[in-house]
């Protein structure tokens, strides 16, 4: 898989999320300053709640913007099978024992953990080094095992490739 294609897909998905968040923040701001939201009595907090919501959504939009900038300038290391997992790695895991699950694909990114992408018939999940599975993966090499989430209980998986 071309990591530049993967990075471009991450940035595109972040841009789409930024547009949604910016729109939601603008709508909440408009709600907060609307004449219709003016308090009818001292217990009416509708406009204050809308203002808090707008502030939170604006902060989230700023974080997404920072993620877009970070991914846009992030170097993509060329990693081989003898090198450990690090930020920028594309990792494939397979169950260590006979198990019905198929391969799992992860991209170790600096931010935006939890994002899912579908590329080249692979479901790819972005992990950060701070996430529980990301902490397990960073520093590991091909052949090492980690406990990946499973239904009900974690399942031991082996690292089969690092790109």
N, C-alpha and C positions, 0 to 999 in steps of 0.2 A: 504494500500500500504506500502511496506517495504521501508523506507526512505534510507536504505543502497543501495537498488537496484536503486532508483532514483539518489542518489549521484554517484553511479558507472556509470550510463548512462550519467550523466552530464560530468563526468571526461572523459569518452570515447569520447564524442562529442567534448570536448575541445582538446583532443589529436589529433583527426582528423583535427580540425581547425589549430592546431599548426603545423602539418605536411604540410598542404597547405600553410600556411603563411611563414614557413621556406623555402619552395621550391620557392615561389614567391619572397622572399627577395633575395635568392641566384641567381635567374634568373635576377632580376633587378641589382644586384651587378655586375654580369657578363656583362650585357649590358653596365653598366656605365664604366667599365674598358676595354671594348673591343676596339681593334684597329679600328674597323669599326665605333665606336662612336666618334672618335676623331673629334674635331671641324674643320669644313672646312673654317670657317671665324669667325670673332669676334661676330657675331650675332647668331651663331649656338650654342644652349644650350642643345642639345639632351643628351649628357653625364651628364651634370649637373642635368637635370631633372630626369634621371635614377638614379643618386646617391641619390637625395632627396627621390625618391620613395623607393629605397632600405632601406634607413634609417628609413622611416616611417613603412615599413613592418617589419623590424627587431625589432623596438620598440613594435609593435603590438604583435609580436611573444613572446617577453619578458613578456608582460602583460598577454598573454594567459598562459604562463608557470607559472606565479605567481598565476593565478586563479586555475590552476591544483593543485599546491601545497596547496593552501588555502582549496580547497574542499577536498583534500585527508586527511587533518588533522582536518577538521572541526567536532566538536562534533555535534551529531544530538539529540536535546532535545526531550524528550517524553512529548508531550503536550496533554492535555485533553480538553474536552469541556468547562471547567471552567477557562482555562488559556488563556491569551491574545496571539495574533499573535506576533511572534518574528522571528528573523533570524533562519532558520532551520525548519520553520513551513510549512506544506502541508495543503493548505486551499481550501475548496470547497465553491463556491458561486452559488446561484440560484437567478433568477429574483424575486424581492420582489412582483411584480404584475404579473398578467397573461400576459405572453409574450412568443412568440414562441421559444426563445433561451433556450438551455438546460444548464446544470451545467457548470461552469467554474472552472478549476483547476489551482492553482498557487503554486509554491514553492518559498519561500522567501529565497534567497541566498545572500551571501556577495558580489558576483561579477557575471559577465556574464549574466546580465539582458537582456531579449529579446530572450534568447535561447528557442526554442520549442522542446519538446520531446513527443513521443507517447509511452506510457506504459500502459499495462493492459486496452487497449481500451479507454484510456483517453488522451486527448491532454493537455499537461501540459506546462505552460509558466513560465519561471524563472523570478522573479521580484527581484529587489534590494530595500532596504528600502528608497533609494534616488529617486526612480521613483515616478511619480504622484500617481499611484494606490498603490504602496508599502507604501508610506507615509500615505495613508488613512487606510491601513490594519493594520500596526504595532500598537499594543496596543488594537486593537478591540477584541471582544469576540464573541462566537456563539450567533446569534440572532441580532447582530449589522448590520447596513446597510452601504454600500459604493456605490459610483457612478463608475461603470465600463464602459469602452468604449463600445459604440454601434454604429450602422449605423446612422450617422448623429448627434446623440446626446447621451450623457451618459445615461445609464439605471441603475436605483437603483437595487442593488443586496443585498441579505441577506447572511450573513455567516452562513452556515449550519454545517460545521465541521472544526475542526482544529486538525491536528495530529502532 
